[in-house]
Amino acid sequence: MTSTPDPSTPDPTAPDPSIPTPPTSDPAPRTSTPPAFHFQVQSEFHQIPLGLATEGPAFDADMAAFAHDYWGDQEEREPLRLLTAALYGANAQHLAAEGAVYSAIGIFPVGGTADGTEPPERVSRCTLLVSVQDLDNPDPMLAAAGIAETLARGQDGGDVLPVRLPAGPAVVHVAGTRSVWELPEGEQERFSVRTEIWVPFPAEDRVLLMSLSTADVQDLYTYQAVLADIADTVVFKNDDLDGNDGGDEDGARPGDRAPLPAAATTPTPTPFG
């Protein structure tokens, strides 16, 4: 464990633990260039608009729809819907400027029965962020080795493990964070855990980073399996399993394939648990 704050750790004063803190600086403009890869996610993930293909009123409408799905349509929740749309909208600009191409909230019911006769005992939450980062070394094997060495020596600590995926060599990094807030009633601490998978592009100076974070640390092993299943579906444009260039002329897009089977055996509560 490390005491370094994790940017993905939710603020306990927010209406919901999944709502991120808005950025403190103006981000660079968003880009609509589609990444040259695609992957699948489980049906428990609810995608958060990043505004990569929309701007202005269209993006605002996407955020309003997301906030409606998040809180439902009860009239008394309108202030929460407005706050959620504003926070996620500001955060989307920051994430897109940092290379994010996909963001989602995962809602995983725990317990209960498969037929729904018994409700889940609790609901576990996580966030999934997929980004593309520049990398100077185009060789996947050397890049993965360099990433592993850098992570092992980094301040975040945690465990680092080189792995082999269908898409090529990769690195798994698992790290935890303890954050403390000073409140009138005393200190409040919160733990979170983050699992990352770094996958170098096969023939480009870029690396794909898939990061899954949760404050439900007791579900770490479940979420490691969830992220492993997602990583196994990664297909780069020039390495498509069908033997073609990976899809459309402008490159394949995240989420354009059918979703993985549900990771849970009980129905997902709505809205968002």
C-alpha positions in Angstrom: 0.0 0.0 0.0 1.1 3.6 -0.6 -0.2 6.9 0.8 0.0 8.6 -2.5 -3.5 9.8 -3.4 -5.1 7.9 -6.4 -6.7 10.3 -8.9 -9.4 7.7 -9.5 -10.4 7.6 -5.8 -13.9 9.1 -5.4 -14.6 12.0 -3.1 -16.9 10.9 -0.2 -18.6 14.3 -0.2 -19.9 13.7 -3.7 -23.5 12.5 -4.2 -22.1 9.1 -5.4 -18.7 7.5 -4.9 -18.3 7.1 -8.7 -18.5 10.9 -9.4 -15.0 12.2 -10.2 -13.5 15.5 -9.1 -13.5 18.1 -11.9 -10.1 19.2 -13.3 -8.4 22.3 -11.9 -6.9 23.4 -15.2 -8.2 23.9 -18.7 -7.6 20.8 -20.8 -6.6 20.7 -24.4 -9.3 20.3 -27.1 -10.8 16.9 -27.5 -10.0 14.8 -30.5 -12.3 12.7 -32.7 -9.6 10.5 -34.2 -10.7 6.8 -33.8 -8.1 4.6 -32.2 -6.9 1.6 -34.2 -8.2 -1.1 -31.9 -11.3 -2.5 -30.4 -12.4 -4.6 -27.4 -15.4 -5.9 -25.6 -16.8 -5.2 -22.1 -19.3 -7.0 -19.9 -22.9 -5.8 -19.9 -22.5 -4.5 -16.3 -20.5 -1.5 -17.6 -22.3 1.8 -18.4 -20.3 4.0 -20.8 -19.6 7.6 -19.8 -19.6 10.1 -22.7 -16.2 11.6 -23.4 -17.2 13.9 -26.2 -14.7 12.4 -28.6 -17.2 12.6 -31.5 -19.6 15.3 -30.3 -19.2 18.9 -29.2 -21.3 21.7 -27.7 -25.1 21.0 -27.5 -24.7 17.4 -28.7 -22.2 16.6 -26.0 -24.4 18.3 -23.4 -27.3 16.2 -24.5 -25.2 13.0 -24.1 -24.3 14.0 -20.6 -27.9 14.8 -19.7 -29.0 11.4 -20.9 -26.2 9.8 -18.9 -27.2 11.6 -15.8 -30.8 10.6 -16.4 -29.9 7.0 -16.6 -27.7 7.3 -13.5 -30.3 8.8 -11.2 -33.6 7.9 -12.9 -36.4 10.3 -13.8 -37.7 11.2 -10.3 -38.4 14.9 -10.2 -36.7 15.4 -6.8 -33.4 14.1 -8.2 -33.1 16.8 -10.8 -30.4 18.7 -8.8 -28.4 15.4 -8.6 -28.8 14.9 -12.4 -27.5 18.5 -13.1 -24.6 18.0 -10.7 -23.6 14.7 -12.2 -23.8 16.0 -15.8 -21.7 19.0 -14.9 -19.0 17.0 -13.0 -18.7 14.2 -15.6 -18.8 16.7 -18.4 -15.9 18.7 -17.0 -14.0 15.5 -16.2 -14.6 14.2 -19.7 -12.6 17.1 -21.2 -9.7 16.4 -18.9 -9.7 12.7 -19.6 -9.9 13.1 -23.4 -7.0 15.6 -23.3 -5.0 12.9 -21.4 -5.6 10.3 -24.1 -8.8 8.6 -22.8 -10.8 6.8 -25.4 -13.3 5.0 -23.2 -14.7 5.5 -19.7 -17.4 3.5 -17.9 -18.9 2.7 -14.5 -19.3 -0.9 -13.6 -22.2 -2.0 -11.4 -21.8 -5.6 -10.3 -24.5 -7.2 -8.0 -23.1 -9.6 -5.4 -25.2 -12.5 -4.0 -28.8 -13.2 -4.8 -30.1 -15.7 -7.2 -29.8 -16.1 -10.9 -33.6 -16.0 -11.5 -33.9 -12.8 -9.5 -36.2 -14.2 -6.8 -33.6 -13.2 -4.2 -32.2 -9.7 -4.5 -28.4 -9.1 -4.4 -26.9 -8.8 -1.0 -25.0 -5.7 -2.1 -23.8 -3.9 -5.2 -20.1 -3.5 -6.0 -18.9 -0.6 -8.1 -15.8 0.1 -10.2 -14.6 2.5 -12.9 -13.0 1.5 -16.1 -10.8 3.9 -18.1 -9.1 3.1 -21.3 -6.5 5.5 -22.7 -3.8 5.6 -25.4 -0.4 7.0 -24.4 2.7 7.9 -26.5 5.6 5.6 -26.3 9.1 6.0 -27.8 9.8 2.3 -28.3 7.8 0.6 -31.1 9.0 -2.9 -30.3 6.3 -4.6 -28.1 8.6 -6.9 -26.2 11.1 -4.2 -25.3 8.3 -1.7 -24.6 6.6 -4.2 -22.2 10.0 -4.8 -20.4 10.6 -1.1 -20.0 7.1 -0.5 -18.7 7.5 -3.3 -16.1 10.8 -1.9 -14.9 9.4 1.6 -14.7 6.3 0.5 -12.7 8.4 -1.6 -10.4 10.5 1.4 -9.5 7.7 3.8 -9.3 6.3 5.5 -6.2 2.9 3.8 -6.5 4.4 0.4 -5.5 2.2 -2.6 -5.8 2.7 -5.7 -7.8 4.0 -5.8 -11.4 3.6 -8.9 -13.7 4.6 -9.3 -17.3 1.9 -11.3 -19.2 1.1 -12.5 -22.7 -2.3 -11.6 -24.2 -3.7 -12.6 -27.6 -2.9 -9.0 -28.7 0.8 -9.4 -27.6 3.0 -8.8 -24.6 1.6 -6.8 -21.8 2.2 -5.7 -18.2 -0.2 -6.0 -15.2 0.1 -3.6 -12.4 -1.9 -3.7 -9.1 -1.6 -1.0 -6.5 -3.6 0.2 -3.5 -4.2 3.7 -2.0 -5.2 4.9 1.4 -6.7 8.4 1.5 -7.6 10.4 4.6 -10.0 13.3 4.9 -10.1 15.7 7.9 -13.8 16.0 8.8 -15.5 17.8 11.7 -16.3 14.4 13.3 -12.8 13.3 12.9 -10.6 11.6 10.2 -12.2 9.5 7.6 -10.1 7.1 5.6 -10.8 5.3 2.4 -9.0 2.5 0.6 -9.1 1.8 -3.1 -7.3 -0.5 -5.4 -6.4 -0.1 -9.0 -5.6 -2.8 -11.6 -3.9 -1.7 -14.8 -3.0 -3.6 -18.0 -0.5 -1.9 -20.3 -0.5 -3.3 -23.9 2.1 -1.8 -26.4 0.8 -1.3 -29.9 2.3 -3.9 -32.2 3.9 -1.5 -34.7 3.4 2.0 -33.3 4.9 4.3 -30.8 1.9 4.0 -28.5 0.7 1.9 -25.6 -2.9 1.0 -24.6 -3.7 1.4 -20.9 -6.7 -0.2 -19.3 -7.3 0.8 -15.7 -10.0 -0.6 -13.4 -10.4 1.1 -10.0 -12.7 0.3 -7.1 -13.2 1.3 -3.5 -14.7 -2.2 -2.9 -11.3 -3.7 -2.1 -12.8 -7.0 -1.0 -13.8 -7.6 -4.6 -10.2 -7.2 -6.0 -10.0 -10.7 -7.3 -13.3 -10.5 -9.0 -12.3 -7.3 -10.8 -8.9 -8.7 -11.8 -10.8 -11.5 -13.6 -13.2 -8.9 -15.1 -10.3 -6.8 -16.5 -8.4 -10.0 -17.7 -11.5 -11.0 -19.7 -11.6 -7.6 -21.3 -7.9 -7.5 -22.1 -8.2 -10.9 -23.8 -10.6 -9.3 -26.4 -8.3 -6.5 -27.4 -7.6 -6.6 -31.2 -5.3 -4.0 -32.9 -6.2 -2.8 -36.3 -3.3 -4.5 -38.1 -3.7 -7.7 -36.0 -7.4 -8.5 -36.6 -8.3 -12.1 -35.9 -10.3 -12.2 -39.2 -7.2 -11.5 -41.2 -8.3 -8.1 -42.4 -7.3 -4.5 -41.4 -9.4 -4.6 -38.3 -12.7 -3.1 -39.4 -13.7 0.2 -41.0 -11.6 2.4 -43.2 -11.0 4.8 -40.4 -10.0 2.1 -37.9 -11.9 0.0 -35.3 -13.5 1.8 -32.4 -13.7 0.7 -28.7 -17.0 -0.9 -28.0 -17.9 -1.7 -31.6 -18.0 -5.4 -30.9 -20.6 -7.4 -29.1 -20.3 -7.2 -25.3 -18.9 -10.0 -23.2 -21.4 -12.2 -21.4 -22.5 -10.7 -18.0 -19.9 -11.4 -15.3 -22.6 -11.7 -12.6 -25.3 -14.3 -12.3 -27.9 -11.9 -11.1 -29.7 -9.1 -12.9 -28.0 -5.7 -12.8 -30.0 -3.2 -10.7 -31.2 0.0 -12.4 -30.5 2.8 -12.6 -26.9 2.0 -12.1 -27.7 0.1 -8.9 
